[in-house]
Amino acid sequence: MFEIADIFLILIFVPDLTGPAPSWVYFCFGLGMWLYSTFDNVDGKQARRTNSSSPLGELFDHGCDALNCIVGALVQAAALGTGISYTTLLMSFLTTMVFYFSTWEEYHTGVMYLGYINGPTEFIVLACLASFMSGIFGPQIWSYEIIKLIPFFKTFVPQGTTIIQFILHSCKKRHIPFLSTLTQLLPYFTLAATCFVWAHTSKIIIPNNHLLLFLFTAMFAFGRITSKIILAHLIKGEFPMFTVQMIPLAAGSLISLFGLFTPFTELVFLWMSFIFVMSAYFHWAYVVIDIFCTFLGIQCFKITYSPILQQQQ
């Protein structure tokens, strides 16, 4: 909810992601990210304290984190004043890349090891500090493009290396060819490639200030991809290589690449893609949550003491 509030502030005060906005808006950005991070850690402790931990809780936690990757990147883009640009697009996908790699790691190792330098702690601290500095001095202090991307590269490079080392060790332990697991990166890089192609060839996404709508569409597609991996990890299922939400983005990139869109038809298609991807995501989430609640004998937003969970604990 804190990050959703930040998104509303962006839509009202910084829709161009450039600003400047009133100083208090940037302080709200930093506070929202900090509160999100804090409550993201508290919920797990609360579940263990009340003996209400369940696989559904993990799916909820990481599923929300998956959506927050792009939301957090947009909040940071507004704080840094990167604008409707390829810099903002790159920031968003660097964040999602880190999370996808971590989810891929957890599927194989059973542990989401974040390393000594990682997104949920060090990056959040840097992002909050950057937002507070924008509140004090204004977003114009981040005048050099390379400065805006340093926190993202400092997070991804060490964590990406650590993740690959852990997966390599896990594959050796379970006698699984490491190279075969690399094909499981295709869903993410396919999504990223189609998004960059569409954004680069689009007549409206960057030229007409529709990057936010485009990234919200990508957000739900990415959320579905990673949530399916988390679900496969929980139920010991096969690694998911495809999700239906990838289709509109792939179709949009191809139509845009061949120049078949007019600005009006592209905007209509983008809105239809957003509505479809969002609706499919929430329908899938509802079905999965209902199945978990029925099987475990629990309620989604109410603490009950399931006989099944008590036996496991």
Protein Blocks (a to p, Z undefined) as FASTA:
>chain_A
ZZmmmmmmmmmmmmnonopadfklmmmmmmmmmmmmmmmmmmmmmmmmnopacfklmmmm
mmmmmmmmmmmmmmmmmmnonojafklmmmmmmmmmmmmmmmmmmmmnopacebjbdfkl
mmmmmmmmmmmmmmmnopklmmbfklmmmmmmmmmmmmmmmmmmmmmmmmmmnopafklm
mmmmmmmmmmmmmmmmmmmmpcklmmnopmmmmmmmmmmmmmmmmmmmmmmmmnopacdf
bdfklmmmmmmmmmmmnopacfklmmmmmmmmmmmmmmmmmmmmmmmmmmmmmmnopafk
bccddfklmmmZZ
